[in-house]
Every structure is written in C-alpha cells, then in structure tokens.
Amino acid sequence: MRQSRKLDHIKYSLSLADGPGISGFADIGLIHNCLPNLGWDELDISSSIAGIPINNPLIINAITGGAHDVTTVNGQIAEFARLTNTAMAVGSQYAALEYPEVEQSYKIVREKNPNGIIFANLGAYATPRQAQLAVDMIDAQAIQIHLNVAQELIMTEGDRDFSGYLINIANIVERVKVPVIVKEVGCGIAKEQAKQLAEIGIKAIDVGGMGGTNFLAIEAARSQIDIYPETLSWGIPTAISAVEIMSVLPRHVDMVVSGGIRTALDVVKSLALGGTGVGMATPIIRMLHEKDIEYTVNWFNNLLHEIKCYMILSGIANIKDSAKVPVVITGYTKEWLMARGIDTTQYGIRT
Ligand SMILES: Cc1cc2nc3c(=O)[nH]c(=O)nc-3n(C[C@H](O)[C@H](O)[C@H](O)COP(=O)(O)O)c2cc1C
C-alpha cells in the first residue's frame, strides 16, 4: 500500500496543476532600485540553513523514496543536486524503517552525491531513535520533520491521532545528533505554532505553504473522491505564512520558504521576506520527467542567473541583506496580516 502510494504521489503531482489556493506572492512587491551600487561579481548567493552552509539558497524539497520503483527517480534527483551543488531532502523514510528492503531507494541519494547536503525526512510521530536511524541511513546533515495533518485526514488510510506532536518533536530535537527542521507540506504554518516550534529548539522552519503542490488534491485524485474547492484551498498561502512566521521567529532559527515557488522572482521575494533558503519540489521532478538531467541543470542555472538579476534590480548584494530591502505588501495578504496584528507597513519603509 505504502509503495503504491509513493508512485501515485509522483504521478498526480506531475499531472495536477498547482492550487486552487494561491501562494500570495502576487501581493508582494519588490521595489526597483535604479542605483543599486552593485556589480555582478559582488553578488553572493551562498546561504545557510540550520547552521549548514549552502551554495545557493534553493533546496530540492522532500519528494520520494520508499519503493523500489522510485529508486531511479531519487538517483536522478541526487545527480541533479550534485551537478548544481544544491541541498536536497529525501521523502519520508518511514517506509524504510518498516521495510528495510526499500532502504536502497534512499541510500542511492548519498551514493550519487557523496559530498552533498542531504536532509533526512520523517513524520512528527517518529521516535528519536527512528529519527537517528533515518539520519544514519543517508548520512544526513539535518532532518526534516514534516507536519501534514490535512493530508492524513483526507487519506482513507491516514492517521487520525495528532496529539503529542510538539513534545515528540522536542524529544527528537534533544536526542538526534543533527539539526531539526520542521516543515509543512502545503498548508503553511501560523505564527502561534511557529513560536511553539522555535521554543523547543528546532533550528529551521520550512513554511510549506498553500499555493503549490496540493496534497489534498493529490489524495482526492488517488482515492477518486470529489471534494469542494473550498476544502482544496484549506491552508495558509505561502507568502502570508512566511510573514506570520517571521513575526515570531528568533534570529537563531532560520526560515525556508516553500510551497508554490515557481519563478526567480518568487525566490527573491521569499528571501526579502526573511527566508535564508527557498524550497522547491514539483518543478524539479516535472523538469526531470519531461526533459533530461542536462536540460534541467541548464534550466536551474538560468533560474540562478535570473535570481541574481532580481537581486541587482532590488539592490540586494547577498542573502543575509535581502531581508533589509523594502517590500510592499498589498491586497488580501495585507488584509490578512493586519487582521492578525502584523503591521505590514514596516516592510514598506525599512531600509
Ligand atoms: C511526489 C511528492 C512527494 C512528497 N513527499 C513528501 C514527503 O515524503 N515528506 C515531506 O515532508 N514532503 C513531501 N512532499 C512535499 C514537498 O516537500 C513540498 O513541501 C511540497 O511539494 C510543496 O512544494 P512545491 O509546491 O514546490 O511542490 C512531497 C512532494 C511531492 C511532489
């Protein structure tokens, strides 16, 4: 069952469109700087997540593993990660903890990219021992713990008990030897829960907001059930969630912005909202599926080039300074944030 689910997730993520919920980036405006006082060679796109240096701010977010048939896909993603010197996460490793015979579908990632930055991935129900096993399986530099309550609820075979997650994550943080990153998978994280997570010592939080890959739509398609568009749009748009999180995040906890990141401008807006990393999942497997590795590497290098162009145009020299440029927040995003007691004008006037 779990193995066929992995294949279905890839199949439907490739065939379904983003949304219907929107990421909110249309409400985020960067301001053109006609005097950036910067040269191309001065631009520095290196960054760090959870204390781990990364060569560029993009992270290939958790996608797959856990079935023999996805070993090739994971090998390709890892090869792409190696060629572009980009951090990547594997999909949930719970399958390999239950069925060691599918371990190779994860281990291939480390084999293909021996020196790369690789994140392990498990759900919030994992024990500290399981989390350490997942890390050791692929010699990961950090572990992502995913939160996916909405997805579980819509799955017929999904979990129904979500109690004790926070304390469980706190135990993982305390006992696992690598930094812990907590991520959503498409419904975003509100400031109240971001604060709780920061307080238990996680090192980074990954927005995983609404507007990109929609796991409610994927699960509905898998089980061939009709669900209302309003249910499919459950969640916090990525841009809104990023601002909510930043309003409570202590400086020592990093934010990864993800969920519907599709363009270089989305990336630079994410950095301006305070992300030190920006996650992407479906565009990468889609590109690898439709084209080949060489084409995907070129596409990615072009994306990095465009990111640098938008950095110059906004007067951003490096990732650390990107959250200092003014950002205009309008529309629904502004209304939401004001209703949540977050003053959006402070973004517009900062220097
Ligand atoms: C096929 C597929 C499988 C995924 N499996 C996992 C998973 O096992 N664990 C996890 O944390 N996120 C998983 N995700 C979610 C992604 O990491 C990411 O949060 C989500 O797709 C939103 O990013 P996107 O809009 O750029 O695709 C998966 C995504 C896809 C497309």
The ligand as an SDF file (V2000), in Angstrom:
LIG
                    3D

 31 33  0  0  0  0  0  0  0  0999 V2000
    5.6920   13.4640   -5.1140 C   0  0  0  0  0  0  0  0  0  0  0  0
    5.8800   14.2550   -3.8420 C   0  0  0  0  0  0  0  0  0  0  0  0
    6.1110   13.5880   -2.6600 C   0  0  0  0  0  0  0  0  0  0  0  0
    6.3340   14.2990   -1.4710 C   0  0  0  0  0  0  0  0  0  0  0  0
    6.6390   13.6110   -0.3260 N   0  0  0  0  0  0  0  0  0  0  0  0
    6.9730   14.3140    0.7770 C   0  0  0  0  0  0  0  0  0  0  0  0
    7.4480   13.6430    1.9350 C   0  0  0  0  0  0  0  0  0  0  0  0
    7.5890   12.4220    1.9570 O   0  0  0  0  0  0  0  0  0  0  0  0
    7.7710   14.3940    3.0150 N   0  0  0  0  0  0  0  0  0  0  0  0
    7.6430   15.7470    3.0210 C   0  0  0  0  0  0  0  0  0  0  0  0
    7.9860   16.4140    4.0040 O   0  0  0  0  0  0  0  0  0  0  0  0
    7.1780   16.4070    1.9350 N   0  0  0  0  0  0  0  0  0  0  0  0
    6.8520   15.7300    0.8320 C   0  0  0  0  0  0  0  0  0  0  0  0
    6.4200   16.3940   -0.2860 N   0  0  0  0  0  0  0  0  0  0  0  0
    6.1260   17.8390   -0.2000 C   0  0  0  0  0  0  0  0  0  0  0  0
    7.2410   18.7180   -0.7310 C   0  0  0  0  0  0  0  0  0  0  0  0
    8.4150   18.5340    0.0280 O   0  0  0  0  0  0  0  0  0  0  0  0
    6.8220   20.2080   -0.6920 C   0  0  0  0  0  0  0  0  0  0  0  0
    6.6140   20.5930    0.6530 O   0  0  0  0  0  0  0  0  0  0  0  0
    5.5540   20.4600   -1.4750 C   0  0  0  0  0  0  0  0  0  0  0  0
    5.5410   19.7030   -2.6690 O   0  0  0  0  0  0  0  0  0  0  0  0
    5.3770   21.9290   -1.8220 C   0  0  0  0  0  0  0  0  0  0  0  0
    6.4050   22.3970   -2.6600 O   0  0  0  0  0  0  0  0  0  0  0  0
    6.1510   22.6290   -4.2450 P   0  0  0  0  0  0  0  0  0  0  0  0
    4.9180   23.4660   -4.3660 O   0  0  0  0  0  0  0  0  0  0  0  0
    7.3890   23.3160   -4.7130 O   0  0  0  0  0  0  0  0  0  0  0  0
    5.9760   21.2910   -4.8760 O   0  0  0  0  0  0  0  0  0  0  0  0
    6.2420   15.7150   -1.4750 C   0  0  0  0  0  0  0  0  0  0  0  0
    6.0090   16.3760   -2.6870 C   0  0  0  0  0  0  0  0  0  0  0  0
    5.8330   15.6710   -3.8650 C   0  0  0  0  0  0  0  0  0  0  0  0
    5.5930   16.4200   -5.1440 C   0  0  0  0  0  0  0  0  0  0  0  0
  1  2  1  0
  2  3  1  0
  2 30  2  0
  3  4  2  0
  4  5  1  0
  4 28  1  0
  5  6  2  0
  6  7  1  0
  6 13  1  0
  7  8  2  0
  7  9  1  0
  9 10  1  0
 10 11  2  0
 10 12  1  0
 12 13  2  0
 13 14  1  0
 14 15  1  0
 14 28  1  0
 15 16  1  0
 16 17  1  0
 16 18  1  0
 18 19  1  0
 18 20  1  0
 20 21  1  0
 20 22  1  0
 22 23  1  0
 23 24  1  0
 24 25  2  0
 24 26  1  0
 24 27  1  0
 28 29  2  0
 29 30  1  0
 30 31  1  0
M  END
$$$$
